[in-house]
Amino acid sequence: MTASAAAADLASEFRACSAETDSSKRLTCFDAIKIEPSGTAAQSVPRPQSTSPITMTTVVLRTQAKDLQNHVFSPRIEALPTFKNDAKKPVVAIEHTLVIADAFGEKVIDGSSKLDIKIPPGKTVQSETFYYWEDNQFLPGEPYDRLYGPIGTGMAKATITVTKAIFSDGSVESYR
């Protein structure tokens, strides 16, 4: 889909929602529109060669403003990963590395983590758990500060490599 076609579709959806007279239905209509907020980028980056049948498909990187009503007490950067399971059995947990680099390719985040996530065979699932880095106004140069620019401009690149998987039958597989 071209950018102009996507914009036309979005404008059409906004007009339809604006025409709704019931405020609750109008809010529901607007909430259902899928747009990427400012500072959000869905990253689909080339995956490093791995033997893992569980792979990252996208990572949505976004900025989240302070929002006391939703218990967000400081601005933060969020990373929401999506994985695909090409194994023949259901996944229940994964261990992985996470790298987020800026436009120059410099690693801003480089670490490993474990994630409980159910992924049926042949399916793609966005994790309900997300990673975040909060702003600490008293400590300059923290991950939030280094991520804010690249994510705000859409230039950050995220890569997740699955290094271990636990399957529903209790079996464990490790990958390079």
C-alpha angles and dihedrals in degrees: 000000000000121000092247092051090049091049091049091051090048092049090050091052091049091051092050092050093045090055092059109106099195106084094212093050090045091054091047090050093051092045090055093058110104111221133145110244120229110288093024123124128174103214120206103177131173108273120231114248107276136161091224117118088204110078139174112250100179142348117206109213116194145158118241119201124217107282115175094184089061094040095252099140099176133027111267146179116238131200117196112188128202122201136194123212113212092168121107094240136054119273118222101176140007138197115212149160121244122202124178115185132186126234090279091055092250112148112243096170121027117163148110132250145170124237132192104217133151113222118172117217113281093009135117118220133183110221117247086211117073135187122238141181117203127213114250103195091198096056115057121202097033121142092271091056093047094045099044097078099044093045094043090054094042092241099115117109122206127197127184121188119190110225100174137016132195115205130208091254089060096253119138127209126189123205133197 
